[in-house]
Amino acid sequence: MANIKSQKKRNLTNAKRAERNKAVKSELKTRVKSASNSIGTDAQDADVQLAVKRLDKAAAKGVIHPNQAARRKSRLMKKVNAS
């Protein structure tokens, strides 16, 4: 455990950020999975659009790397275009 006051504060903020990032990453997985499963159904466009939006938002906030967001969107769109 840290003895320095600023480091104690830093540990608290790091824990908050980690929890927030964990929630965002979990939502990303859910959105991408639901978009993949909805390919070929009526809800396909809405699910894919929402997944892409969430990926872009996560990349903008620094939760995931922009290249990772681009890669995931590319893979999702390949699946959509293949159907």
Beta strands, then each sheet from edge to edge (+ up, - down):
end
